[in-house]
Amino acid sequence: MSTGGPAIQRSAVPLRRLSASDLGIGPEPAILAHSSNQADDPPLADSDPRLAEVRALLSHSGGVIFSGPPGTSKSWYAAKIGSRLVDEDQSRIRFVQFHPSYQYEDFMQGFVPNETADGFVLRDKHFVSMCRDAELQPAKTFVLVIDELSRGDPGRVFGEALTYVERSKRGLPFQLASGATLAVPPNLVVLATMNPLDRGVDEVDAAFERRFAKIAMDPDRDLLADRLQTNGVPDYLRARVSNFFNKVNGYARTNPQGTIGHTYFWDVRDEATLRSLWEHQLRFLVEKAHRLNPETREELEAAFEHLFEPPPEDTPVAPEEPELVADQDLDPPAAGSA
């Protein structure tokens, strides 16, 4: 039976495909900021206290080192803050990672095969290239982010430039090993991350202590609680995880190797994901950190198992349904009835 309205015609093929990026919910902003590949990774707010702290420190320091144990958001903050300092212009920011085999030739200048592969040419590497680019745009900020600074030997990697990253020596010319002249411009910012427990920390401290400011990145219970709430973790389990988090890091005061950062728990949503985290990450960390103290290890293992005990019976109980009774005569009794 016709309704009288226009007939609906369906296309045989989709008229348009909308991706997550088209809808503005894709991971591209986070990827561009080099912070993660997660679509729910929030942008850094202008009011963020870490951003304000870094801006203030850069007015008198050659750079900033985010120092803390694994899982404390060091790399995330370095990437996010770096991107904000360059107004999200990815042509003015560069990311490198130090490692034990990283050398001067990888960071400053080094010889590489020429295009015909019959010889070698000297080429500027990350630091020198950033200095040259920053010199061409003195009104713009350029940022070099160095992840895992303490994994390498900064004195060997920076070479002559180590002295000239100091704020008071910016713009002073010096010679590289190749004989070329370089000056570290004042608009080049260096942000770095380091784990204070790495083997190279003593060398990093000696070389950078006067030239770089440091920000301590510690395990943060409040950030953990906020994330667990965002993930929909039940209240009772969220409280238990926070207590376990405090317990583990309490022991870390005398055994820093046992420190557990808040981002270890970033993807915890329920008991299943929490148990998976233990089985595939946390138990190995606890075993390694407390291998010489079995009592502490066993105590932490028992504390973790406590997380999965039945929830407390302190939630309101729904009222019981009223008992159904047989229909009764609601009319008033007849006069004279008993």
N, C-alpha and C positions, 0 to 999 in steps of 0.2 A: 504494500500500500504506500503510495507516494505521500510524502509529507509536504510537498510543495516547495521545499528549499532547493538550493543549487546542489547538484550532484558533486560528490567529493571525488576528485581524480588523484590517484596515487602515482608517483613517478616510479618507473621501473628501476631506476638507479638512484643512489643517494644524491641529493642536490648539493650537499656540503658536508664535509667532515670537519669536526671540531676536535682538536687535540687538547690535552690538558694545558699546553702552553697558550693556545688560543683563548682559553677561558681564564687565563691568569692564575692557574693553580699548578703549573708545572715546576720542575726543579731548576729551570734556567737561571733565575736570579741568584739562588744559592751557589750554583756552579760558577757563575761569573764572579761571585765574591770569593770563590775558592775556599768556602767554608765547609760545604758538604754537597751531597747530591740529593738531598731530601726536599720534597716539595713544601713541607711544613716548617722549613728552617726560616725563622723570622728575620726580617731585616733589623739592623742595629739602630735603635732609636737615638735621636740627637741628645736625649737626656740621659743616655746610658752613663753611669758613673765611671766605668772603665775608660770609655772614650774621652771623657773630660780629664781623667787622671793622666792619660797618655799625652793629650794635648799640652797639659801643664808641664809635664816632665820634659817634653821635647824642646821647650823654650830654653833649657839650659843643659841638656844632655845630648850626646851624640846619637843616642838611640835608646830603645827600651827592650829589656829582656823579660819575658814572661817565664818565671821560674816556679816549677812545681812538679809533683809526681804525676804519673800517667793518669789520664782520665779526669783532668781538672780544667778542661776547656782552653788550654793554652793556645793550641793551633787555631781553634775556632775564633778566639778573640783576636789573635794576631792577623788572621785573614780578614775578618770583618772590619776591624779598626783600620787596617791598611787600605781597604777599599773605600772606606769613608774619607780617609785623609786625601785620596786622589779624586774624590767626588765620583766614584764608581767608574772612572776612566781607566779601563784595563790596559791601555797602552802605557800608563805611567806607573805600573806596579809589576813586580816580578817575584816569583816564588822559587826558592832553591832549598835543597835539603842536604845537610852535611851528613857524612858517614865516614867510617874509619879510613877508607881509601881516597877520600876527597882531598885534592891538592891545590896548590897555588895555580897550577896550569888549568884547573877546571873553573877557577873562580876569578882570577885576575887576567892573565894572558897566557896563551899556550899555542904551540904549533899544531896545526891540523893538516891533513892531506889537501893538496890543491885540487882543482877541478879535473885535471887530467891525470891525477893519481901518480904523477912521476916526481913529486917533490912535496915540500911542506911550506906553509905560509903561517906567519904569526897572526893570531886573531885575538881581538879583545873578547874577554868572557864576561860573565854576569856583572861583576862589580864595576869594572872599567866601562862597560857599555852603558850602565845606568848613570855613571858619573858624566860621560860624554852627553847623553841625552838630557840630563838635568841642567847641564851648563847652557844648552840651547834654549831652554825655557825657564829662566831664573824666577819668574813669577809663579810658576806651578810647582806643586809638591810632587816628588817622586818617592816611591817606597820600595825597598827591598826587604822581603820577608824571608828570614832564614829559619827553617824548621830544624829541630834537633841540633842546635849549635854545639852542644857538649859531646856529640858523637864524633866530631872531628877535632883537629888540632888548630884552633883559631889563629895562633901565632904563625903557623906554617901556611895556612890558607890565605890569610890577609897579607902576609909579608910586610912590605914597607908601609902599606896603607893602614896598618893597625894603629899607628900613632896619629894619623891624620883624620881618623873618624871622630876624634875628640872635637867637641863643639868649638873650642877656642882655637883649633888649628884648621878649621874649614877654610877653603880657598887658598891655602898655602901650597905652592907647587913643590913636587918632589919627583924623584926619578924612580921608574919601575925597573925591574931586573933587565928588561929589554933595552933600557936607555931612554925610553919614551917618557915624556913629562906628563904628570897627572896632578890634578887638584880635586879634592873631594868637595863638591859644592854644598853650600849651606842648606839648599832645598832638597837634599837627598836624606831621607829618613830610613833608618835601619831598625826593623822590628825582628826580634828573635825569640825562639822558645828553647828551653833547656830543662832537663831533669836533674835536680841537684844531686841525685844518687849515681849519675853516670861517671864512668872512670875519668873523663876529661875535665871534670868540673874544676879541679884545682887550677889547671892551666887557664880555663876560661875566667875564673875569678881574678887571677893575677893580671891577666891582659886587659880585661874589660871593666874591672871594678870602678876605676876612676872615669871611664869614658862613657859607660852606659848606666842608665838607671835600671832598677829591677822592681818588678811587681810580683809579689808572692801569690801564687795561684794554689790555694788549698782546697781540699775536699769541702764541699758546701752542702750542708744539710738542708738549707732552705731551698736551694735550687733543686735538690733531689725531691723534696716534698712537692714542690710545684709541678715538676715533671710527672711524678707518679699520679698526681691529681688530674693533670691533663690527660694522662693515658687511661683514666678511668679505673685505677686500682682501688679496690674497696678500702674504706677507712681503716678497718682493723689491720689489714695487711700492710697498708701504707705506714701505719704507726710501728708495726713490727720491723719493717725494713729499715726505717729510720733508726730504731734502737740498735739493730744489728750493725748498721753503718757506723754509728757512734762507738759501738763496742770494738769493732775491728780497728778503727782509726785511733781509739784510745790506746790500744796495744802498740800502735805504730809510733807513739811518742818515744818509746824506748827501742823500737825496731822499725825504722822508717821504711825498710823494704816491704813491710806489710801494709803500707798505705793503699787504700782503695778510693779512687776518685768517683765523683757522682755520675760521670757519663757512662760508667760501666752499666748502670741501671737504666740507661736512657730509653731502652725499648721494652722494659718490663711492663706488662699489662695485666698479668694475672699470675696464678701460681705456676702454671705450665711454663711461661716464659722466664719466671724467676728461677725455677728449678733447672731449666736449660742453661741459664747464665752460670749457675753454680757448676754444673757438670762439665761445661766446656770452657770456662774461664776462671771463675773465682777460686775453685778448689785447688787449682794448680798454683795460683798466686799464694794462697794460704799455706799450702804444703811447702813451697819453696822458701817463703819468708820465715816459717816457724819450724823448719826441719830439725833444728837443734833443740827445740822446746816442745816436745810432744804433748805436754799438758795443755799449753796454750792452743796448740793446733786442735786437739780434741775438744777443748772448750768452745772454740769457734765453730767447729763442725756441728756440735750439739746445738749451739745457738742458732745456726742456720736451719737445722731440722725443726726447731721450735716455731719457725715461721709458718709451718704447714699444719700446726695443730688446729683442731676445729675452732671456728670463730667463737668468741664469747657470746653468751646468750643474754646480751644486754640491749638487743634491738626491740622496739615495741612489737608486741604480738597482736595480730589482727583479732578483733573481738569475735567470739564464736557466734555462729548463726543462731538466732533464737530457736528454741525447740518448738516444733510444730505440734499443736494440740488439736483435738477434735473440735469441730464447730460447736459452739454453744449458743443456746437461745438467749439472745441479748434483751428480749422484751422483759419488762418488769413483771414480777410474779402477780398472779391474779389475787384480787382481794380475798382474804380469808384463808389463803394457802399457808401451809406450814413453812 
